[in-house]
Amino acid sequence: MCHPAWARALTEAQRLKDLERLRPVRDRTDREHARPPDAEAPARGADRRTRQAGGELTPTA
């Protein structure tokens, strides 16, 4: 078994590596949340699925 201080150092090194790997994901999430939402996107997807199913589209006011 290694010295307790070494075990703590190895654990901390692994934690820092994990944080380094996760940083781009956090940055992307922050960018996505900073953009205004695209409210029409769900409607466009529903219209497309309706067309693919062969149904009629009703005008959206």
PDB file as gemmi writes it, atoms N, CA and C in Angstrom:
CRYST1    1.000    1.000    1.000  90.00  90.00  90.00 P 1                      
ATOM      1  N   MET A   1       0.852  -1.179   0.000  1.00  0.00           N  
ATOM      2  CA  MET A   1       0.000   0.000   0.000  1.00  0.00           C  
ATOM      3  C   MET A   1       0.897   1.242   0.000  1.00  0.00           C  
ATOM      4  N   CYS A   2       0.474   2.247  -0.728  1.00  0.00           N  
ATOM      5  CA  CYS A   2       1.299   3.444  -0.821  1.00  0.00           C  
ATOM      6  C   CYS A   2       1.030   4.373   0.367  1.00  0.00           C  
ATOM      7  N   HIS A   3       1.866   5.336   0.493  1.00  0.00           N  
ATOM      8  CA  HIS A   3       1.757   6.317   1.564  1.00  0.00           C  
ATOM      9  C   HIS A   3       0.447   7.096   1.404  1.00  0.00           C  
ATOM     10  N   PRO A   4      -0.250   7.414   2.496  1.00  0.00           N  
ATOM     11  CA  PRO A   4      -1.537   8.119   2.397  1.00  0.00           C  
ATOM     12  C   PRO A   4      -1.455   9.442   1.630  1.00  0.00           C  
ATOM     13  N   ALA A   5      -0.359  10.156   1.760  1.00  0.00           N  
ATOM     14  CA  ALA A   5      -0.214  11.420   1.033  1.00  0.00           C  
ATOM     15  C   ALA A   5      -0.165  11.171  -0.474  1.00  0.00           C  
ATOM     16  N   TRP A   6       0.445  10.068  -0.886  1.00  0.00           N  
ATOM     17  CA  TRP A   6       0.500   9.737  -2.317  1.00  0.00           C  
ATOM     18  C   TRP A   6      -0.892   9.420  -2.837  1.00  0.00           C  
ATOM     19  N   ALA A   7      -1.652   8.694  -2.043  1.00  0.00           N  
ATOM     20  CA  ALA A   7      -3.011   8.356  -2.459  1.00  0.00           C  
ATOM     21  C   ALA A   7      -3.836   9.627  -2.644  1.00  0.00           C  
ATOM     22  N   ARG A   8      -3.699  10.569  -1.726  1.00  0.00           N  
ATOM     23  CA  ARG A   8      -4.428  11.841  -1.862  1.00  0.00           C  
ATOM     24  C   ARG A   8      -3.970  12.608  -3.101  1.00  0.00           C  
ATOM     25  N   ALA A   9      -2.667  12.593  -3.353  1.00  0.00           N  
ATOM     26  CA  ALA A   9      -2.132  13.295  -4.520  1.00  0.00           C  
ATOM     27  C   ALA A   9      -2.640  12.661  -5.807  1.00  0.00           C  
ATOM     28  N   LEU A  10      -2.681  11.332  -5.854  1.00  0.00           N  
ATOM     29  CA  LEU A  10      -3.194  10.643  -7.045  1.00  0.00           C  
ATOM     30  C   LEU A  10      -4.675  10.923  -7.247  1.00  0.00           C  
ATOM     31  N   THR A  11      -5.430  10.942  -6.167  1.00  0.00           N  
ATOM     32  CA  THR A  11      -6.862  11.238  -6.251  1.00  0.00           C  
ATOM     33  C   THR A  11      -7.080  12.653  -6.754  1.00  0.00           C  
ATOM     34  N   GLU A  12      -6.310  13.591  -6.248  1.00  0.00           N  
ATOM     35  CA  GLU A  12      -6.442  14.984  -6.678  1.00  0.00           C  
ATOM     36  C   GLU A  12      -6.038  15.125  -8.147  1.00  0.00           C  
ATOM     37  N   ALA A  13      -4.989  14.436  -8.571  1.00  0.00           N  
ATOM     38  CA  ALA A  13      -4.559  14.490  -9.973  1.00  0.00           C  
ATOM     39  C   ALA A  13      -5.655  13.957 -10.888  1.00  0.00           C  
ATOM     40  N   GLN A  14      -6.295  12.872 -10.491  1.00  0.00           N  
ATOM     41  CA  GLN A  14      -7.382  12.308 -11.289  1.00  0.00           C  
ATOM     42  C   GLN A  14      -8.564  13.282 -11.345  1.00  0.00           C  
ATOM     43  N   ARG A  15      -8.865  13.914 -10.238  1.00  0.00           N  
ATOM     44  CA  ARG A  15      -9.965  14.879 -10.195  1.00  0.00           C  
ATOM     45  C   ARG A  15      -9.702  16.037 -11.150  1.00  0.00           C  
ATOM     46  N   LEU A  16      -8.460  16.520 -11.168  1.00  0.00           N  
ATOM     47  CA  LEU A  16      -8.102  17.614 -12.068  1.00  0.00           C  
ATOM     48  C   LEU A  16      -8.195  17.188 -13.531  1.00  0.00           C  
ATOM     49  N   LYS A  17      -7.789  15.952 -13.827  1.00  0.00           N  
ATOM     50  CA  LYS A  17      -7.920  15.439 -15.196  1.00  0.00           C  
ATOM     51  C   LYS A  17      -9.389  15.366 -15.602  1.00  0.00           C  
ATOM     52  N   ASP A  18     -10.235  14.911 -14.682  1.00  0.00           N  
ATOM     53  CA  ASP A  18     -11.671  14.822 -14.976  1.00  0.00           C  
ATOM     54  C   ASP A  18     -12.258  16.203 -15.244  1.00  0.00           C  
ATOM     55  N   LEU A  19     -11.882  17.189 -14.424  1.00  0.00           N  
ATOM     56  CA  LEU A  19     -12.376  18.551 -14.623  1.00  0.00           C  
ATOM     57  C   LEU A  19     -11.908  19.119 -15.964  1.00  0.00           C  
ATOM     58  N   GLU A  20     -10.680  18.805 -16.328  1.00  0.00           N  
ATOM     59  CA  GLU A  20     -10.141  19.278 -17.602  1.00  0.00           C  
ATOM     60  C   GLU A  20     -10.928  18.684 -18.774  1.00  0.00           C  
ATOM     61  N   ARG A  21     -11.275  17.408 -18.670  1.00  0.00           N  
ATOM     62  CA  ARG A  21     -12.063  16.754 -19.729  1.00  0.00           C  
ATOM     63  C   ARG A  21     -13.469  17.311 -19.805  1.00  0.00           C  
ATOM     64  N   LEU A  22     -14.045  17.691 -18.668  1.00  0.00           N  
ATOM     65  CA  LEU A  22     -15.431  18.164 -18.643  1.00  0.00           C  
ATOM     66  C   LEU A  22     -15.569  19.655 -18.979  1.00  0.00           C  
ATOM     67  N   ARG A  23     -14.494  20.401 -18.945  1.00  0.00           N  
ATOM     68  CA  ARG A  23     -14.569  21.848 -19.179  1.00  0.00           C  
ATOM     69  C   ARG A  23     -15.188  22.201 -20.530  1.00  0.00           C  
ATOM     70  N   PRO A  24     -14.824  21.556 -21.654  1.00  0.00           N  
ATOM     71  CA  PRO A  24     -15.469  21.904 -22.929  1.00  0.00           C  
ATOM     72  C   PRO A  24     -16.975  21.653 -22.924  1.00  0.00           C  
ATOM     73  N   VAL A  25     -17.398  20.628 -22.227  1.00  0.00           N  
ATOM     74  CA  VAL A  25     -18.833  20.333 -22.142  1.00  0.00           C  
ATOM     75  C   VAL A  25     -19.538  21.442 -21.374  1.00  0.00           C  
ATOM     76  N   ARG A  26     -18.960  21.862 -20.273  1.00  0.00           N  
ATOM     77  CA  ARG A  26     -19.547  22.952 -19.490  1.00  0.00           C  
ATOM     78  C   ARG A  26     -19.600  24.245 -20.300  1.00  0.00           C  
ATOM     79  N   ASP A  27     -18.524  24.524 -21.036  1.00  0.00           N  
ATOM     80  CA  ASP A  27     -18.493  25.731 -21.850  1.00  0.00           C  
ATOM     81  C   ASP A  27     -19.575  25.694 -22.927  1.00  0.00           C  
ATOM     82  N   ARG A  28     -19.755  24.551 -23.567  1.00  0.00           N  
ATOM     83  CA  ARG A  28     -20.791  24.432 -24.595  1.00  0.00           C  
ATOM     84  C   ARG A  28     -22.178  24.613 -23.981  1.00  0.00           C  
ATOM     85  N   THR A  29     -22.403  24.023 -22.835  1.00  0.00           N  
ATOM     86  CA  THR A  29     -23.689  24.173 -22.154  1.00  0.00           C  
ATOM     87  C   THR A  29     -23.948  25.638 -21.830  1.00  0.00           C  
ATOM     88  N   ASP A  30     -22.942  26.331 -21.347  1.00  0.00           N  
ATOM     89  CA  ASP A  30     -23.089  27.756 -21.041  1.00  0.00           C  
ATOM     90  C   ASP A  30     -23.434  28.554 -22.293  1.00  0.00           C  
ATOM     91  N   ARG A  31     -22.770  28.236 -23.421  1.00  0.00           N  
ATOM     92  CA  ARG A  31     -23.068  28.949 -24.668  1.00  0.00           C  
ATOM     93  C   ARG A  31     -24.494  28.677 -25.125  1.00  0.00           C  
ATOM     94  N   GLU A  32     -24.934  27.413 -25.039  1.00  0.00           N  
ATOM     95  CA  GLU A  32     -26.281  27.056 -25.477  1.00  0.00           C  
ATOM     96  C   GLU A  32     -27.338  27.781 -24.643  1.00  0.00           C  
ATOM     97  N   HIS A  33     -27.113  27.898 -23.354  1.00  0.00           N  
ATOM     98  CA  HIS A  33     -28.091  28.554 -22.485  1.00  0.00           C  
ATOM     99  C   HIS A  33     -28.080  30.074 -22.650  1.00  0.00           C  
ATOM    100  N   ALA A  34     -26.989  30.611 -23.171  1.00  0.00           N  
ATOM    101  CA  ALA A  34     -26.901  32.054 -23.363  1.00  0.00           C  
ATOM    102  C   ALA A  34     -27.664  32.507 -24.608  1.00  0.00           C  
ATOM    103  N   ARG A  35     -27.856  31.587 -25.561  1.00  0.00           N  
ATOM    104  CA  ARG A  35     -28.580  31.950 -26.785  1.00  0.00           C  
ATOM    105  C   ARG A  35     -30.075  32.017 -26.514  1.00  0.00           C  
ATOM    106  N   PRO A  36     -30.776  32.908 -27.239  1.00  0.00           N  
ATOM    107  CA  PRO A  36     -32.234  32.946 -27.077  1.00  0.00           C  
ATOM    108  C   PRO A  36     -32.851  31.652 -27.635  1.00  0.00           C  
ATOM    109  N   PRO A  37     -33.919  31.181 -27.039  1.00  0.00           N  
ATOM    110  CA  PRO A  37     -34.521  29.928 -27.496  1.00  0.00           C  
ATOM    111  C   PRO A  37     -35.172  30.096 -28.870  1.00  0.00           C  
ATOM    112  N   ASP A  38     -35.167  29.015 -29.628  1.00  0.00           N  
ATOM    113  CA  ASP A  38     -35.816  28.987 -30.939  1.00  0.00           C  
ATOM    114  C   ASP A  38     -37.206  28.400 -30.734  1.00  0.00           C  
ATOM    115  N   ALA A  39     -38.179  29.276 -30.544  1.00  0.00           N  
ATOM    116  CA  ALA A  39     -39.537  28.829 -30.203  1.00  0.00           C  
ATOM    117  C   ALA A  39     -40.231  28.136 -31.365  1.00  0.00           C  
ATOM    118  N   GLU A  40     -39.830  28.426 -32.604  1.00  0.00           N  
ATOM    119  CA  GLU A  40     -40.507  27.817 -33.747  1.00  0.00           C  
ATOM    120  C   GLU A  40     -39.973  26.429 -34.094  1.00  0.00           C  
ATOM    121  N   ALA A  41     -38.844  26.031 -33.544  1.00  0.00           N  
ATOM    122  CA  ALA A  41     -38.239  24.742 -33.898  1.00  0.00           C  
ATOM    123  C   ALA A  41     -39.180  23.560 -33.655  1.00  0.00           C  
ATOM    124  N   PRO A  42     -39.859  23.463 -32.507  1.00  0.00           N  
ATOM    125  CA  PRO A  42     -40.766  22.326 -32.322  1.00  0.00           C  
ATOM    126  C   PRO A  42     -41.901  22.313 -33.353  1.00  0.00           C  
ATOM    127  N   ALA A  43     -42.396  23.482 -33.723  1.00  0.00           N  
ATOM    128  CA  ALA A  43     -43.480  23.547 -34.710  1.00  0.00           C  
ATOM    129  C   ALA A  43     -42.986  23.089 -36.077  1.00  0.00           C  
ATOM    130  N   ARG A  44     -41.781  23.484 -36.450  1.00  0.00           N  
ATOM    131  CA  ARG A  44     -41.230  23.047 -37.744  1.00  0.00           C  
ATOM    132  C   ARG A  44     -41.085  21.540 -37.765  1.00  0.00           C  
ATOM    133  N   GLY A  45     -40.632  20.961 -36.676  1.00  0.00           N  
ATOM    134  CA  GLY A  45     -40.486  19.501 -36.610  1.00  0.00           C  
ATOM    135  C   GLY A  45     -41.829  18.802 -36.695  1.00  0.00           C  
ATOM    136  N   ALA A  46     -42.853  19.357 -36.053  1.00  0.00           N  
ATOM    137  CA  ALA A  46     -44.189  18.749 -36.093  1.00  0.00           C  
ATOM    138  C   ALA A  46     -44.752  18.835 -37.501  1.00  0.00           C  
ATOM    139  N   ASP A  47     -44.556  19.972 -38.178  1.00  0.00           N  
ATOM    140  CA  ASP A  47     -45.038  20.120 -39.557  1.00  0.00           C  
ATOM    141  C   ASP A  47     -44.377  19.092 -40.466  1.00  0.00           C  
ATOM    142  N   ARG A  48     -43.098  18.910 -40.309  1.00  0.00           N  
ATOM    143  CA  ARG A  48     -42.352  17.959 -41.134  1.00  0.00           C  
ATOM    144  C   ARG A  48     -42.863  16.538 -40.900  1.00  0.00           C  
ATOM    145  N   ARG A  49     -43.086  16.181 -39.641  1.00  0.00           N  
ATOM    146  CA  ARG A  49     -43.574  14.828 -39.341  1.00  0.00           C  
ATOM    147  C   ARG A  49     -44.980  14.625 -39.898  1.00  0.00           C  
ATOM    148  N   THR A  50     -45.794  15.675 -39.875  1.00  0.00           N  
ATOM    149  CA  THR A  50     -47.147  15.570 -40.412  1.00  0.00           C  
ATOM    150  C   THR A  50     -47.082  15.328 -41.918  1.00  0.00           C  
ATOM    151  N   ARG A  51     -46.208  16.058 -42.604  1.00  0.00           N  
ATOM    152  CA  ARG A  51     -46.058  15.861 -44.056  1.00  0.00           C  
ATOM    153  C   ARG A  51     -45.572  14.454 -44.360  1.00  0.00           C  
ATOM    154  N   GLN A  52     -44.615  13.961 -43.595  1.00  0.00           N  
ATOM    155  CA  GLN A  52     -44.082  12.622 -43.826  1.00  0.00           C  
ATOM    156  C   GLN A  52     -45.160  11.567 -43.618  1.00  0.00           C  
ATOM    157  N   ALA A  53     -46.101  11.828 -42.708  1.00  0.00           N  
ATOM    158  CA  ALA A  53     -47.164  10.875 -42.446  1.00  0.00           C  
ATOM    159  C   ALA A  53     -48.284  10.995 -43.478  1.00  0.00           C  
ATOM    160  N   GLY A  54     -48.197  12.008 -44.351  1.00  0.00           N  
ATOM    161  CA  GLY A  54     -49.206  12.163 -45.379  1.00  0.00           C  
ATOM    162  C   GLY A  54     -50.446  12.920 -44.924  1.00  0.00           C  
ATOM    163  N   GLY A  55     -50.355  13.573 -43.793  1.00  0.00           N  
ATOM    164  CA  GLY A  55     -51.490  14.332 -43.284  1.00  0.00           C  
ATOM    165  C   GLY A  55     -51.527  15.723 -43.848  1.00  0.00           C  
ATOM    166  N   GLU A  56     -52.619  16.409 -43.593  1.00  0.00           N  
ATOM    167  CA  GLU A  56     -52.751  17.790 -44.051  1.00  0.00           C  
ATOM    168  C   GLU A  56     -52.219  18.730 -42.994  1.00  0.00           C  
ATOM    169  N   LEU A  57     -51.693  19.843 -43.462  1.00  0.00           N  
ATOM    170  CA  LEU A  57     -51.218  20.871 -42.553  1.00  0.00           C  
ATOM    171  C   LEU A  57     -52.291  21.911 -42.356  1.00  0.00           C  
ATOM    172  N   THR A  58     -52.469  22.322 -41.158  1.00  0.00           N  
ATOM    173  CA  THR A  58     -53.399  23.413 -40.892  1.00  0.00           C  
ATOM    174  C   THR A  58     -52.580  24.673 -40.683  1.00  0.00           C  
ATOM    175  N   PRO A  59     -53.023  25.799 -41.246  1.00  0.00           N  
ATOM    176  CA  PRO A  59     -52.250  27.019 -41.083  1.00  0.00           C  
ATOM    177  C   PRO A  59     -52.159  27.429 -39.609  1.00  0.00           C  
ATOM    178  N   THR A  60     -51.003  27.928 -39.252  1.00  0.00           N  
ATOM    179  CA  THR A  60     -50.821  28.408 -37.875  1.00  0.00           C  
ATOM    180  C   THR A  60     -50.988  29.909 -37.875  1.00  0.00           C  
ATOM    181  N   ALA A  61     -52.148  30.340 -37.516  1.00  0.00           N  
ATOM    182  CA  ALA A  61     -52.565  31.743 -37.453  1.00  0.00           C  
ATOM    183  C   ALA A  61     -51.484  32.597 -37.943  1.00  0.00           C  
TER     184      ALA A  61                                                      
END                                                                             
